[in-house]
Amino acid sequence: MAFTFAAFCYMLTLVLCASLIFFIIWHIIAFDDLRTDFKDPIEQGNPSRARERIKNVERVCCLLRKLVVPEYCIHGLFCLMFMCAAEWVTLGLNIPLLFYHLWRYFHRPADGSEVMFDPVSIMNVDILNYCQKEAWCKLAFYLLSFFYYLYSTIYTLVTF
Protein backbone atom coordinates (compact mmCIF):
# COMPACT_ATOMS: atom_id res chain seq x y z
CA MET A 1 0.00 0.00 0.00
CA ALA A 2 1.73 3.15 -1.22
CA PHE A 3 0.70 6.72 -0.75
CA THR A 4 1.27 8.52 -4.05
CA PHE A 5 0.44 11.98 -5.31
CA ALA A 6 -2.45 10.47 -7.30
CA ALA A 7 -3.85 8.91 -4.12
CA PHE A 8 -3.56 12.28 -2.36
CA CYS A 9 -5.37 13.95 -5.26
CA TYR A 10 -8.18 11.42 -5.15
CA MET A 11 -8.57 11.74 -1.37
CA LEU A 12 -8.64 15.53 -1.49
CA THR A 13 -11.03 15.43 -4.42
CA LEU A 14 -13.27 13.04 -2.52
CA VAL A 15 -13.61 15.48 0.37
CA LEU A 16 -14.08 18.50 -1.88
CA CYS A 17 -16.59 16.63 -4.04
CA ALA A 18 -18.68 16.03 -0.92
CA SER A 19 -18.72 19.80 -0.35
CA LEU A 20 -19.76 20.37 -3.97
CA ILE A 21 -22.62 17.91 -3.48
CA PHE A 22 -23.82 19.97 -0.53
CA PHE A 23 -23.49 23.17 -2.60
CA ILE A 24 -25.64 21.69 -5.35
CA ILE A 25 -28.21 20.33 -2.91
CA TRP A 26 -28.47 23.85 -1.50
CA HIS A 27 -28.96 25.16 -5.04
CA ILE A 28 -31.78 22.68 -5.66
CA ILE A 29 -33.50 23.60 -2.39
CA ALA A 30 -33.15 27.32 -3.16
CA PHE A 31 -34.58 26.92 -6.67
CA ASP A 32 -37.47 24.91 -5.28
CA ASP A 33 -38.07 27.66 -2.72
CA LEU A 34 -38.08 30.27 -5.48
CA ARG A 35 -40.43 28.16 -7.57
CA THR A 36 -42.95 27.68 -4.75
CA ASP A 37 -42.73 31.35 -3.78
CA PHE A 38 -43.32 32.29 -7.40
CA LYS A 39 -46.34 30.01 -7.84
CA ASP A 40 -48.20 30.76 -4.59
CA PRO A 41 -51.55 32.12 -5.89
CA ILE A 42 -52.85 33.37 -2.54
CA GLU A 43 -49.86 35.59 -1.95
CA GLN A 44 -49.75 36.93 -5.52
CA GLY A 45 -52.68 39.25 -4.80
CA ASN A 46 -51.36 40.43 -1.45
CA PRO A 47 -49.38 43.66 -2.00
CA SER A 48 -48.12 43.77 1.57
CA ARG A 49 -46.22 40.52 0.99
CA ALA A 50 -44.78 41.70 -2.34
CA ARG A 51 -41.80 43.46 -0.76
CA GLU A 52 -41.11 40.49 1.47
CA ARG A 53 -41.17 38.15 -1.54
CA ILE A 54 -38.80 40.42 -3.45
CA LYS A 55 -36.40 40.58 -0.49
CA ASN A 56 -36.54 36.80 -0.19
CA VAL A 57 -35.69 36.40 -3.89
CA GLU A 58 -32.82 38.88 -3.59
CA ARG A 59 -31.50 37.10 -0.49
CA VAL A 60 -31.61 33.68 -2.15
CA CYS A 61 -29.96 34.99 -5.33
CA CYS A 62 -27.21 36.66 -3.30
CA LEU A 63 -26.51 33.41 -1.46
CA LEU A 64 -26.54 31.47 -4.74
CA ARG A 65 -24.04 33.88 -6.28
CA LYS A 66 -21.69 33.41 -3.33
CA LEU A 67 -21.49 29.68 -4.07
CA VAL A 68 -20.83 29.94 -7.81
CA VAL A 69 -17.19 31.04 -7.85
CA PRO A 70 -16.09 28.59 -5.11
CA GLU A 71 -17.78 25.75 -7.02
CA TYR A 72 -16.00 26.72 -10.23
CA CYS A 73 -12.64 27.12 -8.44
CA ILE A 74 -12.94 23.77 -6.66
CA HIS A 75 -13.75 22.02 -9.92
CA GLY A 76 -10.87 23.80 -11.64
CA LEU A 77 -8.61 22.58 -8.83
CA PHE A 78 -9.81 19.03 -9.53
CA CYS A 79 -8.73 19.33 -13.14
CA LEU A 80 -5.39 20.90 -12.24
CA MET A 81 -4.61 18.19 -9.68
CA PHE A 82 -5.51 15.38 -12.06
CA MET A 83 -3.42 16.95 -14.80
CA CYS A 84 -0.41 17.18 -12.44
CA ALA A 85 -0.97 13.59 -11.28
CA ALA A 86 -1.23 12.39 -14.91
CA GLU A 87 -4.67 10.89 -14.28
CA TRP A 88 -5.83 11.40 -17.86
CA VAL A 89 -9.06 9.40 -17.75
CA THR A 90 -10.27 11.29 -14.70
CA LEU A 91 -9.21 14.58 -16.25
CA GLY A 92 -11.08 13.66 -19.42
CA LEU A 93 -14.23 13.00 -17.40
CA ASN A 94 -13.97 16.41 -15.71
CA ILE A 95 -13.01 18.56 -18.72
CA PRO A 96 -16.55 18.89 -20.19
CA LEU A 97 -17.92 20.32 -16.95
CA LEU A 98 -14.89 22.59 -16.62
CA PHE A 99 -15.52 23.96 -20.12
CA TYR A 100 -19.20 24.45 -19.26
CA HIS A 101 -18.22 26.35 -16.10
CA LEU A 102 -15.86 28.54 -18.10
CA TRP A 103 -18.53 29.19 -20.73
CA ARG A 104 -21.11 29.98 -18.05
CA TYR A 105 -18.73 32.31 -16.21
CA PHE A 106 -17.69 34.26 -19.31
CA HIS A 107 -21.28 34.55 -20.57
CA ARG A 108 -22.61 36.13 -17.39
CA PRO A 109 -24.81 39.24 -17.56
CA ALA A 110 -23.35 42.13 -19.54
CA ASP A 111 -23.04 44.55 -16.62
CA GLY A 112 -20.39 42.32 -15.08
CA SER A 113 -21.48 43.10 -11.54
CA GLU A 114 -22.97 39.70 -10.98
CA VAL A 115 -21.88 36.26 -12.00
CA MET A 116 -25.41 34.99 -12.48
CA PHE A 117 -28.70 34.50 -10.67
CA ASP A 118 -30.07 37.99 -11.15
CA PRO A 119 -33.22 38.41 -9.00
CA VAL A 120 -35.22 39.84 -11.90
CA SER A 121 -34.26 37.22 -14.47
CA ILE A 122 -34.34 34.23 -12.12
CA MET A 123 -38.09 34.66 -11.66
CA ASN A 124 -38.58 34.00 -15.36
CA VAL A 125 -40.04 30.48 -15.44
CA ASP A 126 -37.78 29.35 -18.30
CA ILE A 127 -34.60 30.54 -16.58
CA LEU A 128 -35.70 29.03 -13.28
CA ASN A 129 -36.41 25.70 -15.00
CA TYR A 130 -33.02 25.83 -16.75
CA CYS A 131 -31.20 26.56 -13.49
CA GLN A 132 -33.02 23.76 -11.71
CA LYS A 133 -32.26 21.25 -14.48
CA GLU A 134 -28.63 22.38 -14.45
CA ALA A 135 -28.48 21.82 -10.69
CA TRP A 136 -29.97 18.32 -10.99
CA CYS A 137 -27.50 17.42 -13.75
CA LYS A 138 -24.59 18.70 -11.67
CA LEU A 139 -25.83 16.73 -8.68
CA ALA A 140 -25.88 13.56 -10.77
CA PHE A 141 -22.38 14.32 -12.10
CA TYR A 142 -20.93 15.04 -8.66
CA LEU A 143 -22.56 11.95 -7.12
CA LEU A 144 -21.19 9.70 -9.86
CA SER A 145 -17.83 11.44 -9.55
CA PHE A 146 -17.83 10.94 -5.79
CA PHE A 147 -18.16 7.18 -6.13
CA TYR A 148 -15.62 7.13 -8.97
CA TYR A 149 -13.14 9.06 -6.79
CA LEU A 150 -13.81 6.69 -3.90
CA TYR A 151 -13.12 3.68 -6.11
CA SER A 152 -10.03 5.34 -7.61
CA THR A 153 -8.68 6.22 -4.16
CA ILE A 154 -8.94 2.63 -3.01
CA TYR A 155 -7.57 1.31 -6.31
CA THR A 156 -4.61 3.70 -6.26
CA LEU A 157 -3.76 2.88 -2.65
CA VAL A 158 -3.99 -0.88 -3.17
CA THR A 159 -2.21 -1.25 -6.52
CA PHE A 160 0.95 0.76 -5.91
C-alpha positions as CSV (number, residue, x, y, z in Angstrom):
1,M,0.0,0.0,0.0
2,A,1.7,3.1,-1.2
3,F,0.7,6.7,-0.8
4,T,1.3,8.5,-4.1
5,F,0.4,12.0,-5.3
6,A,-2.4,10.5,-7.3
7,A,-3.8,8.9,-4.1
8,F,-3.6,12.3,-2.4
9,C,-5.4,14.0,-5.3
10,Y,-8.2,11.4,-5.2
11,M,-8.6,11.7,-1.4
12,L,-8.6,15.5,-1.5
13,T,-11.0,15.4,-4.4
14,L,-13.3,13.0,-2.5
15,V,-13.6,15.5,0.4
16,L,-14.1,18.5,-1.9
17,C,-16.6,16.6,-4.0
18,A,-18.7,16.0,-0.9
19,S,-18.7,19.8,-0.3
20,L,-19.8,20.4,-4.0
21,I,-22.6,17.9,-3.5
22,F,-23.8,20.0,-0.5
23,F,-23.5,23.2,-2.6
24,I,-25.6,21.7,-5.3
25,I,-28.2,20.3,-2.9
26,W,-28.5,23.8,-1.5
27,H,-29.0,25.2,-5.0
28,I,-31.8,22.7,-5.7
29,I,-33.5,23.6,-2.4
30,A,-33.1,27.3,-3.2
31,F,-34.6,26.9,-6.7
32,D,-37.5,24.9,-5.3
33,D,-38.1,27.7,-2.7
34,L,-38.1,30.3,-5.5
35,R,-40.4,28.2,-7.6
36,T,-43.0,27.7,-4.7
37,D,-42.7,31.4,-3.8
38,F,-43.3,32.3,-7.4
39,K,-46.3,30.0,-7.8
40,D,-48.2,30.8,-4.6
41,P,-51.6,32.1,-5.9
42,I,-52.8,33.4,-2.5
43,E,-49.9,35.6,-1.9
44,Q,-49.8,36.9,-5.5
45,G,-52.7,39.3,-4.8
46,N,-51.4,40.4,-1.4
47,P,-49.4,43.7,-2.0
48,S,-48.1,43.8,1.6
49,R,-46.2,40.5,1.0
50,A,-44.8,41.7,-2.3
51,R,-41.8,43.5,-0.8
52,E,-41.1,40.5,1.5
53,R,-41.2,38.2,-1.5
54,I,-38.8,40.4,-3.5
55,K,-36.4,40.6,-0.5
56,N,-36.5,36.8,-0.2
57,V,-35.7,36.4,-3.9
58,E,-32.8,38.9,-3.6
59,R,-31.5,37.1,-0.5
60,V,-31.6,33.7,-2.1
61,C,-30.0,35.0,-5.3
62,C,-27.2,36.7,-3.3
63,L,-26.5,33.4,-1.5
64,L,-26.5,31.5,-4.7
65,R,-24.0,33.9,-6.3
66,K,-21.7,33.4,-3.3
67,L,-21.5,29.7,-4.1
68,V,-20.8,29.9,-7.8
69,V,-17.2,31.0,-7.9
70,P,-16.1,28.6,-5.1
71,E,-17.8,25.8,-7.0
72,Y,-16.0,26.7,-10.2
73,C,-12.6,27.1,-8.4
74,I,-12.9,23.8,-6.7
75,H,-13.8,22.0,-9.9
76,G,-10.9,23.8,-11.6
77,L,-8.6,22.6,-8.8
78,F,-9.8,19.0,-9.5
79,C,-8.7,19.3,-13.1
80,L,-5.4,20.9,-12.2
81,M,-4.6,18.2,-9.7
82,F,-5.5,15.4,-12.1
83,M,-3.4,17.0,-14.8
84,C,-0.4,17.2,-12.4
85,A,-1.0,13.6,-11.3
86,A,-1.2,12.4,-14.9
87,E,-4.7,10.9,-14.3
88,W,-5.8,11.4,-17.9
89,V,-9.1,9.4,-17.7
90,T,-10.3,11.3,-14.7
91,L,-9.2,14.6,-16.2
92,G,-11.1,13.7,-19.4
93,L,-14.2,13.0,-17.4
94,N,-14.0,16.4,-15.7
95,I,-13.0,18.6,-18.7
96,P,-16.5,18.9,-20.2
97,L,-17.9,20.3,-16.9
98,L,-14.9,22.6,-16.6
99,F,-15.5,24.0,-20.1
100,Y,-19.2,24.4,-19.3
101,H,-18.2,26.3,-16.1
102,L,-15.9,28.5,-18.1
103,W,-18.5,29.2,-20.7
104,R,-21.1,30.0,-18.1
105,Y,-18.7,32.3,-16.2
106,F,-17.7,34.3,-19.3
107,H,-21.3,34.6,-20.6
108,R,-22.6,36.1,-17.4
109,P,-24.8,39.2,-17.6
110,A,-23.4,42.1,-19.5
111,D,-23.0,44.6,-16.6
112,G,-20.4,42.3,-15.1
113,S,-21.5,43.1,-11.5
114,E,-23.0,39.7,-11.0
115,V,-21.9,36.3,-12.0
116,M,-25.4,35.0,-12.5
117,F,-28.7,34.5,-10.7
118,D,-30.1,38.0,-11.1
119,P,-33.2,38.4,-9.0
120,V,-35.2,39.8,-11.9
121,S,-34.3,37.2,-14.5
122,I,-34.3,34.2,-12.1
123,M,-38.1,34.7,-11.7
124,N,-38.6,34.0,-15.4
125,V,-40.0,30.5,-15.4
126,D,-37.8,29.4,-18.3
127,I,-34.6,30.5,-16.6
128,L,-35.7,29.0,-13.3
129,N,-36.4,25.7,-15.0
130,Y,-33.0,25.8,-16.7
131,C,-31.2,26.6,-13.5
132,Q,-33.0,23.8,-11.7
133,K,-32.3,21.2,-14.5
134,E,-28.6,22.4,-14.4
135,A,-28.5,21.8,-10.7
136,W,-30.0,18.3,-11.0
137,C,-27.5,17.4,-13.7
138,K,-24.6,18.7,-11.7
139,L,-25.8,16.7,-8.7
140,A,-25.9,13.6,-10.8
141,F,-22.4,14.3,-12.1
142,Y,-20.9,15.0,-8.7
143,L,-22.6,11.9,-7.1
144,L,-21.2,9.7,-9.9
145,S,-17.8,11.4,-9.5
146,F,-17.8,10.9,-5.8
147,F,-18.2,7.2,-6.1
148,Y,-15.6,7.1,-9.0
149,Y,-13.1,9.1,-6.8
150,L,-13.8,6.7,-3.9
151,Y,-13.1,3.7,-6.1
152,S,-10.0,5.3,-7.6
153,T,-8.7,6.2,-4.2
154,I,-8.9,2.6,-3.0
155,Y,-7.6,1.3,-6.3
156,T,-4.6,3.7,-6.3
157,L,-3.8,2.9,-2.6
158,V,-4.0,-0.9,-3.2
159,T,-2.2,-1.2,-6.5
160,F,0.9,0.8,-5.9
